[in-house]
Amino acid sequence: MSQTQAQQNADALKPSVGLFAERWKTFQRNRLAYASYQLLLILLGIAVLGKALTRWYVVFDPAVVRLSEKFLAPFTRFTSDITPKADAPAFGIYLLGTDELGRDLFARMLEGTSVSLTVGLVAVSISVTLGIFFGGLAGFYGKTRLGFITIDTLIMRFVDIMLCFPAFFLILTVVALLPPSIYNIMIVIGLTSWMGTARFVRAEFLALREQDFVLAAKSQAIPEWRIIFIHMVPNAIAPVLVSATIGVATAILIESSLSFLGFGVQPPDATWGNILADGKQFIFDAPWITFIPGFTILFVVLAFNLCGEGLREAFDPKFREGN
């Protein structure tokens, strides 16, 4: 037996690496993307912890006003003799300082983290669901006619019309007409950001519907809904994951912008956007009120974008072949 044949036999005996494991290794090789992924996991833990500490156990109270303690720098100890002891910050220290009303900025950032991530994740869940639904219809039933027009043409022309409107100004207009509420913001962002996902899913479905496994499923009289959701959607999920990851960053930016302009989550509830709005008037007297939420938004959005780029490289065969 030659050395080449022996090597081939040895390679054949090696356990095959699954597709997910291969993509995960590709993702890990992108150091920036993997570091961003770890940062987002930490942020998710902070959001859950912040929800518990500011809402359920009230260890950190973001709503307590201490006028005698306003504009204190980060890591300043609690010294007020006027404010009741029960209203003192946790650990007796202001980890991130206080704002113009003496509220604990660390407690407000904890609450803002849970609110901003909730808005981002729920809004993207709505947009991804709508995108998969309309994109799947356009891709699978595209040639079916409804009178003088096909389903694909009808859906994609509607997508084109939606894309003609500037997204932020459309959201701003709708939110201005509705009562200010975190639920309205999540729904409006989700309903106005599904078009990109729909186009990705449609393109994948157009390629998949002629594949052998789909044709074999059709020949066995498998119901169409099973073909779509069991066979086609899992194979079309790669661009959806990338789109969803970047969509969370976009939703957080939109929510922060709306809250900054006063159309988003209303006080006393804290979000990164309204904390930033509160601090803009005191940028020279208390710059930490502006810089802390501002840099938080910057790093979180950057982390989501880098993570999305890493997912794109992991799922796109062109990138894998290039490496």
C-alpha positions, 0 to 999 in steps of 0.5 A, a space after each residue: 500500500 502506497 503512502 498516499 493510499 494510507 493517508 487517504 484511508 486514515 482521512 476516511 477513518 477520521 470522524 466527519 466534522 458537522 456543518 455547524 461545527 465547521 461554521 463555528 470554527 470559521 466564526 471563532 477564527 475571526 477574533 473581532 467577531 468572536 470577541 464581540 460575541 462574548 461581549 454580547 453574551 456578557 451584555 445579555 447577562 447584565 440586562 437580565 441582572 439589571 432587570 432583576 436588580 432594578 425591578 424585582 429586588 430593587 437593589 439599585 433604584 434608578 428612580 430615587 431622586 437625591 437633589 443633594 447628591 447631584 452631579 457626583 463623579 463616578 466612584 463617589 461615596 454616598 454622604 447625604 445626611 438628608 436623604 433617608 438611609 433606605 434610599 442610599 445607593 447599593 454598596 454606599 457608592 455611586 459607581 458611575 456617578 449621578 445625574 442632574 437630579 441625583 439619580 444613580 447613573 449605574 442603576 439607570 444604565 442597568 435599567 436602560 440595558 434591559 430596555 434597549 436590548 428588549 426593544 432590539 430583540 423583540 423588534 428583530 423577532 417581529 421583522 424576521 418573522 414577517 420577512 420569512 413569511 413574505 419572502 417565503 411566499 414570494 420565493 415558493 409561490 412566486 409564479 402563482 398568478 392572482 389575476 393579472 399579477 403574480 404573487 412574487 411581483 405583488 410582494 416584491 413591488 410592495 417591498 420596493 414601495 416600503 424601501 422608498 420611504 426613509 425608515 427612520 422618518 417613517 418610524 418617527 411619524 408613526 411613533 409621533 401619532 401613537 401614545 409613547 410606549 415601549 410596546 409601540 416602539 417595538 412593534 413599529 420598528 419590527 413592522 418597518 424593518 422586515 423588507 431586507 430579510 424578505 429579499 434574502 429569504 426570497 433569493 434563497 427560496 428561488 435557489 432552493 425550490 429547484 434543488 433535488 431534495 425539494 423536488 423529491 419532497 414534492 414527488 412524495 406528496 408531502 404537504 407544502 407547509 412541511 416542505 417550506 418550514 421543515 426543508 427550505 427554511 432551515 437551509 435559508 436561515 444563514 442570511 436571516 441570522 446575519 440580517 437579524 444580528 445587524 438588525 438588532 444593532 439598527 433597532 437599538 440605534 433607532 430606539 436610542 434616537 427616538 428616546 433622545 428626541 423625546 418620542 421613545 420610552 418616557 421618563 422615569 423609565 431609563 434608556 440609553 437614549 433618554 440618559 444621553 438626552 438628559 446629559 447633553 445640557 451638562 456635557 461640560 459640567 458632568 461629561 460622564 452623563 453623556 459619555 457613558 451612554 454614548 460610548 455604550 451605544 457605540 460599542 454595543 452597535 459595533 459588537 453586533 455589526 462585527 458579530 454579523 460580519 463574522 456570521 456572514 463569513 462563516 455561512 458564506 461559502 465564498 469566504 470559506 473558500 477564500 480562507 
